[in-house]
Amino acid sequence: MTDTSPAVPEAESGTEAPLTTDQLEREGDIAADYIEEFLDICDLDGDIDIDARNGRAYLAVKASDADNLRVLSKPETVNALQELTRLAVQNKTGSFSRLILDIGGSREAREAELAALVARAIERIEGGATEADLPAMSSYERKLVHDIVAASGGYRSESSGEGRDRHTVITAA
């Protein structure tokens, strides 16, 4: 684990305090045990790497045979398994988990898709549109989009909408 975030008291606004390195390591260990048992039940081989990124436990499941994890690396499957893993961690720790699960490089592939989506949105703005709405996506994906837009320079993004309809809107800065 590489995160060294200090513990901060819970803010008055009700937001969660950042987790300590020890808490992130514990989340990662619990999640890895859960995923390892799941892979055993499915009779699949995979190596699990545990890390801490941006105040979250991050698990990456990799296999030397890419076909081994092909079914599990589909975005909908990864998201569902991530939620189950978060629930398993929450059950053991008693605290909400924000861990991220990556199976077979699916998160990196999704980040590349989001970068292409942002590039097309910026092209629309450069072509005369005042703004470009992206499709609804998870809070994690919206955060990635905000980071991609910020790195592109000259553009800004903000989240809009509620619940499942929450999406990102990109405009010129």
PyMOL commands that set and color helices and strands:
alter all, ss='L'
color gray80, all
select helices_A, chain A and resi 21-42+66-69+75-93+106-126+139-152+163-165
alter helices_A, ss='H'
color red, helices_A
select strands_A, chain A and resi 47-53+56-62+100-103+131-133+155-160+167-172
alter strands_A, ss='S'
color yellow, strands_A
deselect
rebuild
show_as cartoon
